[in-house]
Amino acid sequence: MRVVVTFILRLWVDPQTQQPGWEGQVECVRDGARTHVYSAEDLVRFIEAETGVSREYTHSQDKETRQ
């Protein structure tokens, strides 16, 4: 059964840095857990931890579905 998990993402963008820089905060609405993120990997790790699903698992599921 599918479960909807909602996240709120707040980003602060600094366009004046050499590379456009950003940092943010992500919050899981279900349980109120939140963390600061400084990269896309930080965001993915938080979502994986909150949902219990990793990218490796979902990619293997996608491959099975396509076959």
C-alpha positions as a LaTeX table, in Angstrom:
\begin{tabular}{lrrr}
\hline
Residue & $x$ (\AA) & $y$ (\AA) & $z$ (\AA) \\
\hline
Met1 & 0.00 & 0.00 & 0.00 \\
Arg2 & 1.26 & 3.47 & $-0.87$ \\
Val3 & 1.72 & 6.05 & 1.85 \\
Val4 & 1.99 & 9.78 & 1.24 \\
Val5 & 4.77 & 11.48 & 3.20 \\
Thr6 & 4.87 & 15.27 & 2.96 \\
Phe7 & 8.01 & 17.37 & 3.32 \\
Ile8 & 8.46 & 21.13 & 3.58 \\
Leu9 & 11.67 & 22.47 & 2.04 \\
Arg10 & 12.91 & 25.99 & 2.73 \\
Leu11 & 15.87 & 27.27 & 0.71 \\
Trp12 & 18.09 & 30.30 & 1.20 \\
Val13 & 19.90 & 31.10 & $-2.05$ \\
Asp14 & 22.99 & 33.33 & $-2.24$ \\
Pro15 & 23.44 & 34.35 & $-5.89$ \\
Gln16 & 26.51 & 36.48 & $-5.07$ \\
Thr17 & 28.84 & 33.56 & $-4.38$ \\
Gln18 & 31.19 & 32.11 & $-7.02$ \\
Gln19 & 28.89 & 29.16 & $-7.49$ \\
Pro20 & 25.30 & 29.97 & $-6.71$ \\
Gly21 & 25.22 & 28.78 & $-3.12$ \\
Trp22 & 22.31 & 27.63 & $-1.07$ \\
Glu23 & 21.38 & 26.04 & 2.20 \\
Gly24 & 18.05 & 24.94 & 3.49 \\
Gln25 & 15.89 & 23.25 & 6.04 \\
Val26 & 13.70 & 20.24 & 5.37 \\
Glu27 & 10.88 & 19.13 & 7.64 \\
Cys28 & 8.84 & 15.94 & 7.64 \\
Val29 & 5.24 & 16.94 & 8.30 \\
Arg30 & 4.30 & 13.49 & 9.63 \\
Asp31 & 6.52 & 13.61 & 12.72 \\
Gly32 & 7.98 & 17.13 & 12.76 \\
Ala33 & 11.56 & 15.94 & 12.29 \\
Arg34 & 13.73 & 18.56 & 10.61 \\
Thr35 & 17.31 & 19.17 & 9.64 \\
His36 & 19.48 & 21.69 & 7.85 \\
Val37 & 20.70 & 20.69 & 4.40 \\
Tyr38 & 23.68 & 22.01 & 2.50 \\
Ser39 & 23.57 & 19.71 & $-0.53$ \\
Ala40 & 21.19 & 17.58 & $-2.55$ \\
Glu41 & 22.77 & 14.53 & $-0.91$ \\
Asp42 & 21.83 & 15.87 & 2.54 \\
Leu43 & 18.24 & 16.24 & 1.35 \\
Val44 & 18.13 & 12.72 & $-0.12$ \\
Arg45 & 19.61 & 11.19 & 3.06 \\
Phe46 & 16.95 & 12.87 & 5.20 \\
Ile47 & 14.12 & 11.70 & 2.94 \\
Glu48 & 15.53 & 8.16 & 2.90 \\
Ala49 & 15.76 & 8.14 & 6.69 \\
Glu50 & 12.20 & 9.42 & 7.12 \\
Thr51 & 10.62 & 7.08 & 4.58 \\
Gly52 & 12.77 & 4.01 & 5.16 \\
Val53 & 13.29 & 3.72 & 1.40 \\
Ser54 & 16.68 & 4.12 & $-0.25$ \\
Arg55 & 17.46 & 5.16 & $-3.82$ \\
Glu56 & 19.03 & 1.76 & $-4.46$ \\
Tyr57 & 15.76 & 0.06 & $-3.53$ \\
Thr58 & 13.61 & 2.32 & $-5.69$ \\
His59 & 15.96 & 2.04 & $-8.68$ \\
Ser60 & 15.91 & $-1.75$ & $-8.51$ \\
Gln61 & 12.09 & $-1.66$ & $-8.29$ \\
Asp62 & 11.96 & 0.59 & $-11.38$ \\
Lys63 & 14.16 & $-1.84$ & $-13.32$ \\
Glu64 & 11.94 & $-4.78$ & $-12.40$ \\
Thr65 & 8.84 & $-2.86$ & $-13.47$ \\
Arg66 & 10.33 & $-2.06$ & $-16.89$ \\
Gln67 & 11.32 & $-5.66$ & $-17.64$ \\
\hline
\end{tabular}
